[in-house]
Amino acid sequence: MTSGNLILFLVFITGGIRLSKTLKKMTMNVPRAVRVGHSVTLECDYDLEGAALYSVRWYRDNNEFYRYVPKEAPPTRVFPLPGLHVDVSVSDDHKVTLLSIGQPMAGMFQCEVSADAPSFHTEMMAAPMTIAVVPDGVPVITVDKSSLEQGGPLISECSAPASFPALNLTWYVNDQKVPGSTSYWTKKEAELEKSFSRLELTGVGGSWGAIRLRCEANLFRLFRANSLEVSVKPDVPQPASVLLMGSSRKNGDLRIFHTSMPFLIMATVLIR
Ligand SMILES: *[C@@H]1O[C@H](CO)[C@@H](O)[C@H](O)[C@H]1NC(C)=O
C-alpha cells in the first residue's frame, strides 16, 4: 500500500464512521393517520455535517415512490404507486407531499438517505401511516333484557358505523370505563370495516338503580363519538354485587375496576 493509498483509505474509514454517527440524527415526521382525500407532507430530517447528499428515497412497504438525487436533472423522480400522487413542486430533499390520497390503506412509510462518495453511507427510518376513512354516524347500543328477566346476564351489543380501519370501541358502565369487553369482532364491508363489541353483566339487580351504558368509538385522533346513553332498570331483585362475565377468547383477566360504589364490580373481560 503506497502512502497515498493509505491516506485515502483512512479518509474513507473515518468518513464512514463520522457519517454513521451524524446520520443517526435522522428524524421523520409522519402523521399516524390521515383521511382519504386529504393531502399530507411527510418529512425526513438528517444532518450530513458537510458531506454531500447522494440521494433521498421514499418507500411505502418497500416500494419506492419518490427519489431525490441532487446530481440528476431534474433531481426528483416519481414512481407510481396506487393511491399516491406526489406533488413534485412541494417536494424536495427533506420532504415529500402527497396530494389527495386516493384509497384507504395501512402501510410503513420509509425514508432512506445516502451520503455521496466516498462513504455512500445509508440510513433508513420507517413510520406507520394509515389512510383512514372516517365514519358517518355514531355507534349504537342494543340491549337484550330477555336473558336478564330469566335471571341471566344483561347482554348489550355495540355496533359501529363503517370506517377504515375498524373503530376501537370502549364500554362505560355508569360512567366507569370497562377495561375490555366480553367479545369483539369486525366485519368487512366493501373496503371498509365495522366493529362490534358485546358486554355481559351478571348479577344485575337489587340495590342497583338504573344501569347506564355507553359505548365510545375512536379512530386514532381523527374521530371520536359516543353512542346515545342507554339506561336499563332491572326489575329483578338480586344481591348487591355485579359480575361482568366474559367467555374471553384470549387470556381472561380478572380485575376489580370499580370500588367507589357500595358494591364491587368484577370483570372477566377480553383485554385487547
Ligand atoms: C385502537 O387502540 C389501540 C390501543 O390503544 C391503538 O394502538 C390503535 O391505534 C387504535 N386504533 C384506532 C383505529 O384508533
The ligand as a Gaussian input file, in Angstrom:
#p B3LYP/6-31G(d) Opt

LIG

0 1
 C      -57.020000       1.289000      18.895000
 O      -56.394000       1.259000      20.154000
 C      -55.057000       0.784000      20.134000
 C      -54.576000       0.693000      21.548000
 O      -54.720000       1.898000      22.219000
 C      -54.201000       1.721000      19.274000
 O      -52.886000       1.241000      19.200000
 C      -54.790000       1.780000      17.870000
 O      -54.054000       2.708000      17.099000
 C      -56.256000       2.193000      17.944000
 N      -56.821000       2.104000      16.600000
 C      -57.618000       3.035000      16.123000
 C      -58.203000       2.751000      14.773000
 O      -57.876000       4.083000      16.708000

